[in-house]
């Protein structure tokens, strides 16, 4: 834990780097908030239900108690005629993050404890109770956000990774700022881009979502809007005023069967028009989009690697170097997840991802990746060591049904 905190202190330098595949340990921190401050603050302001993430020392990493506090309140607000919009944001003074991910360190520790307690560890049981409960309840929350019947606005001001993406990307409005840093770097710790990553990533333009998922490449500021992950861009100093106007309800009229018509898009566009966003400046990956499309369109990782290997450019060599640092099993499972997810709805993707998550709990690479990143500060030793060594049959096992009583259950009536 001390080492994890030391790594967190280096986050400003890490966030400033733009090369792909850089280790981002902040995503996996499990530190609690200092003192008696709650990790999550849920309140009513005017016509808005407001969620504030308040774990500054953990970069607002999402814990199971936070999920359990948030989900029922969202449902209550959905049924409350006095609530017209939900806003989720980092609490004032909560640091450099919207939400830097899930409490992966605690989950990895739970897996180790469960394996140690079980005779014949590694026999196929999916981790401990935390690893089952956290992903089941987190994914149910992601589904509730994706099917929410009222406007859901996320101020993704700061680091937004992993679990933080799940809290924002499935909502109606995702407001990026110049401080936003987006990434899904799970392959770097022997995991996969979950929280509905299999739904939204393959639906981004061309193969950019596949590229982001496999390499962990980070996007900053305006690029998050230009890529299509954020719906709007607003300068951070404008967020307080935007929040006041959201809560004040000036964007509401009374014309439809629900009692209100939203002019929320118009309000957000007004703020975006006053921001520093310059859409004339190309997306930072524009010059590589043809290369990304050519190399990352394949359906298997050996094909992706072979395609990059045949390209003599320095860019292709850099991507190969990045991919060699990632868990080969994670890469192969992730590519399969994205190809299948393109043809599933959000509920179908989350059910698939729950199966995958539980198989990763018994996988060597997950615990090894978290330990290497957070505890021992070294490069992980993956098993198997290359994508060519990961068989199709091994990948198939991650997608196989769980016992009926362990499958993810979602409220599909919400759709």
N, C-alpha and C positions, 0 to 999 in steps of 0.2 A: 504493500500500500504506500509506504514511504517513497519507493521508487516511482510509483504511478504519479504521485503528487509532484515529484521532481520533474517528470516528463511534462506534466500539465503546465508547469511554470515556463517551459520552453515553447508553449503553443504559439505565441505571437510569431516567433521565427518560423515555426513549422507552417503556420497558415500563410505566411508570406511567400513560401516556395510554390512554384507552379508546375514542377515536373510531376508526371503521373506516378502513381504507385507509392508515394511517400507514406511511411508509417504514420498513422494519426491516432496515438493512444488515447487522446481525449475522448474519443467515441466510446470507450469501454470503461470509463472510470466508475467506481461504485462508492465514492465518498458521499457522506451525508451532509446536509446543510449544517452550518455552525449554529450553536445556541439553540433557542427554542423556536426559531422561525420555521413555519411549515414549508415543506418541499413544494407544495402546490397551493395556490390561493384561488378559490372559486367565489365569485361575487356577482352581484347585479349592479349595473350602472345604467340608469335610464332604461332604454329598451334593449340593452345588451346583457347577455351572460358573458362574463369575462373570466378566462382561465389564464393564470399567471404561473409560469414555471420558475421555481425559486430554489434551485440547488446550485448556487454559484460555484462552490468548490468542485462540484462534479460537472460543471458546464451544463447544468440542467438535464443531466442524464435521467432517463425515464426508469423508474422503479415500479415494482408491482403495487405497492401502496398508492402510488400516484395514479396508476391505471384504475385501481379500484375506487379512488375518489372521483375521478373524472367521468367515467362511463355512466354511472347512474345519474349524475347531475346533468350530463348532456341530454339524457332521455327526459328528465324532468323539464328542462328548458324547452325541449321540442314540443312538449304537451302544454306549456304555459303560454296562454294567449298574450301575456304582457311582454314576452321575450320575442323580439323580432330578428335578432342576429346573435351569433356566438363569435366571440373574438378570442383567439389564443395567441399568447405572446410571452416573451421573457419578462419576468418581473423587473421593475426598476432596480438598477444596481446589481443585477444578477450576472454581470460579467459579459463575456465575449460570445455567448451562445444563445441561440433560440433553444435548441436541444441537440446535444452532440451525440446522442445515441441511446442505447439501452444499457441496463446494468449488467453487462456481459461478464464482468469479473465475478459478480456474485453467482451467476448462473454456472460459470466454469467451475467455481469452487463447489457448488452443489453437485455437479456431475462427478467430480473427483470423490467427494464424500460418499455418493451413492455407489460408485464402483468399488470403493474400499469396503463398504458394508455388505456388499452382495457377494456371495460365494460364486466363483466362476465369473468374475468381472469381465465385462465385454461380451456377454452372451446375448446381447440384443436388447436389454431393457433400456428404455430411453431416459437416462439420467435420473435425477431426483425429482421431488415434488415441485421445487421451484421452476425447474426447466419445463415441466409440463404446464404448470399454472401460468407462468409468465407469458409464454408464447400464446397459449390458448386465450388468455384474457386480453393481451395486447392486440392480437389479430381481430378479436371480436370488437374492440374499440376502433380499430382501423376500418372495419366494415361499417360500424355505426357512423363514422365520419363520412365515409364514401356514399352512404345512402341517406344522409341527414336531410330533413325536409325543410330546414330553414337555412338561410345563408350562413356559411361558416367561413370565417376570415382568419388567416394565419399571418402574423407579422414574422416572417422568417428573417429576423434581424440578427445576424451573426452566424455562428457555425450551425449548420443543419445537416445532420448525417444520421444514417440508420434509423433508429426509432423516432428521431425528430422529423425525418422525411415522412414516416407513417402518420405522424400527427398533423401533417400539413398538406401533403401532395394530393390527397384524396378529397380535400375540401373544395368548395366553389372558388375561393379566392386565395391566392398565395402571393403575398406582397414582399418582394425582395428589396433589399437596400444595398448601398455601397459596401456594407459590412458583411453581407451574406457570403458564406463559404459552403458550398454544397458538395457532397460526395457520398458514394456508397462503396466504402473500401473493405467490405467484409471478406473478400477473397484473400486479403492480406492476413487474416487471423484464422483461416481455416473454416470459414462460415460462408454464407451466401447472402445476396441482397434481398432480404425478406420484407416484411411489413407491406406487402403488395407490390414489391419491386417487379415481380413477374407480370404485373398488370400495366403499370405506367411506363416502365423503361422500354419495352419493345414497341410502344406506341409513339415514342419520340421520332423525330424526323430521321429517315434513312436508318442507319445502323448506329446512331450516336448513343442510344441507350445501351446497346450491347457493349459498345466500347467503354462507356462509363462504368458498367457493371464489372467487366472483366479486369480492367486496368486500375480501377479506383481513382481515376483522374478527377481532379477537383475543378469546379467552376466557381468563379467569384463575381459578386456584384451584378453588373448589367448582363453578363453572360447567362445568368440563371434565368433571366427573363427572355433573352434572345434564343435560348435553347428550348423554351416552351415549358420549363418546369415551374417557373413563377408566372402568374397571370398578370401581375403588375409590378412596376418598380417605383418606389418612393424613397426620397432621401431620408435618412434616419432622423434628422432634426425635424421633419414634418410629421412624424408618426404620432406625437402627442396631440397635435391638432386634428389629425385624421381620426384618432381614437375618440376625441370629444365629439366630433360630428357623427361618427358611427353611433355612439351611445345616445346622442341627442335625437336621433331618428328623423332628421330633416329630409332624409332620402326616401321616406315612406309616404305613400298616398293611400287612399281607401277606395279601391276600384274593383278588386277581384273577389272571388268567392272566399278567399282566406282572410279578407279584410285589409290586405296591404298589397301594394305593387312596389317592387323593389326598383329604386333608381340607384342602387348601390354601385353598379358598374359605372354609371355616369360619374358618381362621386369619386371613385377610385381613378378613373381616367383623368378627372380634373387635377388630382394631386400628381398623377404621373406626368401630366403636361407641364407641371411646374417644377419637375425634378431635373436632375442632370442627365437623365437618360438620353442618349444620342443613338437612335437606331440606324443612323448613317454609318456609324462605326461598325465594321463587320464583327460577327461572332468570332471569338478567338480561334476556334477550330475550323473556321471556314476554309482556310487554305489546305486543310487536311481531309476535308469531307469526302473527296473522291477516293482517297486512300483508305479511309475508314470504311466506306461502303464496299470497296473492293476486297479488303482483307477480312472484315468482320461479318460478311454476309453468309459465311459457311455455317454448316449445322453441327460440326464437331470441332473440338479444340485441336486435334492433330491437323485438320485442314487449315484452321486459322494460323497455326504455327508454320505450316509448310508455305502458306501464302506469304506471310511476312518474311520468311527465310529467303524466298525467291526475289525479294525486293532489295536492291543494293543501297537504298537511301538510308541516311542517318536516322530519319524519323522511324522507319521500320525497325532498325536495329535497336532503337530506344524502347519501342513497344515490346520487342522480344525480351529485352533485359528486364523490363517491368514484369512481364508475365512469368518469367522464370522465378521471380521472388514469391509469387502467389502459390497457394495450395493447389496442386494439380487436380485433386478431387473437387475442390471448390470450383475451379474453373469449368470442369466438365459438367458438374451438376448445374451450375449457374447458366451455362449456355443452353442446356436442355430446358431448364425452368423458363427461360425467356422465350424460347421457340414455342413451347406449349402454352405459355401464358398469353401469347398473342391471340389465341383462339378461345380464351375463357373469359367469363365475366369476373368481377372483383371477388365475389364469394367463391367461385371455383378456384381462383388463384390462391386465395388465402387458405382454403382447405388443402390444396396441393402443398403450399409452403409449410403448413403445420406438419404434414407428413415428413417433409424434408428436414425441418428443424429438429424433429425428434430423432431422426437417424443421425444427424450431426452430433447429437448429445452423446452417442456411443462411439463417435469417430475419433481416432487418435489426433487428427489435425486440429480440431477445435480447441481442445484443452491445451495442446502444444502451442498453438498460435497465440492464445490469450496469455499463457505463461511467458512465452518469449517476448511478447509486446509489453506486458505490464510488470512482470516480476524480474525476469532475468536480463532484459534489454539486449537481446541477441537476435540473430536471424533464426527462424524456426527450422526444424528438420522435419520435412514432410514425408509421409508414407501413404502411398507410393511417391517417388521422387520426381516423376515426370508425367505429363499428360498421356504419353504413349503407354505407360504402365497401368493406367486406370482403365479397366475393362468396361465394355458396355453393360455387362451383367452387374458389375458393381454399381454403376450409375442407376440402373433400373431399380435397385433395391431402395434407393432414396425416395422413389415415387410410388412404391408399392403401398397398398392400403394398410392402415393400422388395424388392430382389433377393433370391432365396432364400438366398444365402450370408450375407446381412446381417440376416435376421430373428432375433428373439430366440428362443433355444432354452431351454426349461425342462424340468426333470425332472418330467414329469407323472405318473410312477409314484409320486411321493410322496403323491399325493392319495388 
